[in-house]
Structures are given as C-alpha cells and as structure tokens.
C-alpha cells in the first residue's frame, strides 16, 4: 500500500454495502453449488465445480476485501468494486442480482465521494 495523502473520510457506508453484498453472493454461490452437486451426485456419482458458482465466489471475496483499501486509491478500488458487482450479476442468477446491486452501490459511493 502506497502511503499517499492522509484521508479523514469515514467509508462505513461503502464497507457495509460491499460486505453485505459479498456475504449474500457467497451464500448464493454455496446454495447454487450444493443444489447442482446434489443433482450431479444423484445422477452420476461424482460432481465437478460449477463455473458460475466459482465466479460468484471470487467476485464476492474480492468485494469483501476491496473496501478496506478505498482510502489508498479510491478511484481504482471503486472501479474494481463496481466490476466485482457486475461479475456477481452476470454469474449469480437471481440472488446474484441482489448481491451485485449492493456491491455496485458501494462502488458508486466510493467513486463519488472524495
């Protein structure tokens, strides 16, 4: 982390939105993966990792971790958070829309506040 100018801005709103969206995304990915694996195990006896669930998991993990770095470079981190939200919507399905909307809202707040 680069020690740039000291920022006294409290970023609680962005952090809470991103963590809430990330947790909902992780729960939806786990739910999606368990349902898919139950059907695969019943049919064939073995199951592989679903790519959509893996995508939602990665986007959610990054969305949970990124808000803690907002004060360093808020434009890059805010853009990355918005990107994670878009990926959660693309990969997530119905629950991914809720998770992605919360993550995108946090990213837009990070981009709009100085």
Number of C-alpha atoms within 10 A of each C-alpha: 6 6 7 9 9 8 10 7 9 9 16 12 14 26 24 16 23 33 24 20 29 30 18 19 33 26 18 22 27 16 14 18 19 15 11 16 18 13 13 14 12 10 10 8 10 11 15 10 11 14 11 17 24 17 18 31 23 18 27 32 18 18 34 23 14 19 26 14 14 20 20 16 13 18 18 14 21 25 16 19 32 26 18 28 33 20 20 34 23 16 22 27 17 11 20 27 20 20 31 32 19 24 34 28 19 29 30 17 18 25 19 11 12 10
